């Protein structure tokens, strides 16, 4: 890493950036929804591969069903395990990116960063706390009601903020 890249990263953490408004957050949300669907589908393919292997090797019984999906849908336990696995990977996607760099890929594209109100990166624990009040992005509607502070529901509940980075500060992150 060059000295100028290191300097710009250090300055990015020391600079204060304006809080992001609703439209910019919405743009990042659209990108992240598409990525979340891809993560969910990939996790689903892996979970069904594992499920199929467990049936194939006799660990699980087909219980008279002709297709794996019929077996899965006939059992609340299998359904909870598979859908929980899939949602767990989507949650991991957000927690990992938010705590690693403050930016998901969609946020990076829109020059957004989630951070503590002092400008530091959020912890994994704080990222997990942000998940539920985010409400699939609906928590951002609160920004429309709080135009002065530009804080979403998840920002208010976790003492965090989403800021708009300068082009220079957005380079080299993730």
WOQUICOR-V363348 format. One line per field, one symbol per residue. ss: DSSP state (a for helix, b for strand, c for the rest). A space follows every 10 residues. Layout:
# WOQUICOR-V363348
ss->???
This chain:
# WOQUICOR-V363348
ss->ccaaaaaaaa aaaaccccbc caaaaaaaaa aaaaaaaaaa aaaaaaaaaa aaaaaacccc cccccccaaa aaaacaaaaa aaaaaaaaaa aaaaaaaaaa ccccaaaaac cbbbbbcccc cccaaaaaaa aaaaaaaaaa aaaaaccccc ccaaaaaacb bbbbccaaaa cccc
